[in-house]
Amino acid sequence: MTDPADAVRPTVAALETIVSLAKRRGFVFPSSEIYGGINAVWDYGPLGVELKNNVKRAWWRAMVQERDDIVGLDAGILMAPQVWVTSGHVGSFADPLVECLACHQRFRLDELPGAENLTQTELADPTIVERLGLRHAEDGGVLTPPRRFNLMFKTFMGPLEDEAAVVYLRPETAQGIYVNFRNVRETSRKKVPFGIAQVGKAFRNEISPGNFVFRMREFEQMEMQYFVRPVEGARLAFEEWLPRRRAWYEQYGVAAERLRFREHAPDELAHYAKKAVDIEYRFPFGWKELEGVHNRGDFDLSRHAAATGENLEYFDPATEEHFIPWVVETSAGADRAAFTFLLDAYREEEVRGERRVVLAFHPELAPYKVAVLPLLKKRPEIVELCHRLVDDLRRDTMAVYDDTASIGKLYRRQDEIGTPWCVTIDVDSLEDGAATVRDRDTMTQERLPIEGIRRAILDRLAAARG
Ligand code: ATP
């Protein structure tokens, strides 16, 4: 069967192309590189931090700023360890691990060829590896029966490194929201349905990390928990949030054909979920989860209420009912989202016999919104005018000045990092007070009065935001 995602032009670049561009231009570096690196941790460089901040800002805008019914939170990474017992993570947040007896490499069983579609029951079956005759594809080594490997990182709090001092690095941001449910509701005086949103680091000791920033051991989540009336309220909220979250990726430029929904089979559901649908993206390594929308029922709040003896019920003044709200969660990864926007924006074009690489980022996501370039850097009046303009632009947005190459090269450089507009100041500018504004995507050039350029760029940004 042909995949409609493959018909979309331009096609998604190979993973190596993106990894190499990311390194070369300062988006993403391997962590601790001068020490030989550390597996599955990546550092964001000068352009990457801008991109990721813009992704998080765009998410916050859609999920908090523009909504009357959602408020934000920033909870700690370290929480009372009992939280993770109650949430089920200590008992159930585990993946099936198998080890090759020849080379001692470890794998997640459900990622091995031939085991991708196994049910949870099959994945836990100690005879499964033998029954299916699974071997390590590379060296033919015998694989051990699966054992459950807990993904939580542990550390110690305080001066004693004993069992009683163990705390966990949170594997999801959601629990910080549940334990603050009452605090937030009381102080914000929100009525059900309402949501709490949070962006922050999460840590998972993944068995087989990889594919660049797709699966890391330290990453960032953008999660929103929407508290609703039981059962029907959750069903309705789920139906609303699922398409809305997919539309957010499309709004910021991801090709619709490279997005799809995939519902989890009942046996695949996480321990807390009543229903789960993934928004998947067609990565160069296949269709993979980009974001999950989950109906968590009253699992978390009920369990926390039972474990603490605290009353986490909501009183509905309209119906005079007390109930524990149900939760519909939208759970996205900031790194996976930034990676997706980067992949989907990548274009290679032929322009007048030359290869042009462009990151066609949505202007809101672009690290720099505008570059100011002198046509002749030998003329101090031109350079001075450039500096005045770039300083003016910097009061409102990310702007950059560059004079370290010829104008053609400078344009290509900005194209390759996705800067939507370049402003060039030339000799004529000294006479007519105007400059050339070049558009990244169409490469059209337009002459505008220098004093109106800041306004023009801001208007274009606002128009792109919609
Ligand atoms: P998987 O089954 O692929 O391990 P998951 O279903 O456990 O993932 P969730 O718990 O639903 O993932 O996490 C929500 C979101 O957090 C994911 O959609 C993804 O964007 C992000 N995410 C999860 N794990 C990682 C990771 N190791 N690296 C980067 N992002 C991650």
Boltz pocket constraint, residues with backbone or C-beta under 6 A from the ligand:
constraints:
  - pocket:
      binder: B
      contacts: [[A, 171], [A, 172], [A, 204], [A, 206], [A, 213], [A, 214], [A, 215], [A, 216], [A, 217], [A, 218], [A, 219], [A, 220], [A, 221], [A, 289], [A, 290], [A, 291], [A, 292], [A, 331], [A, 332], [A, 333], [A, 334], [A, 335], [A, 336], [A, 337]]
      max_distance: 6.0
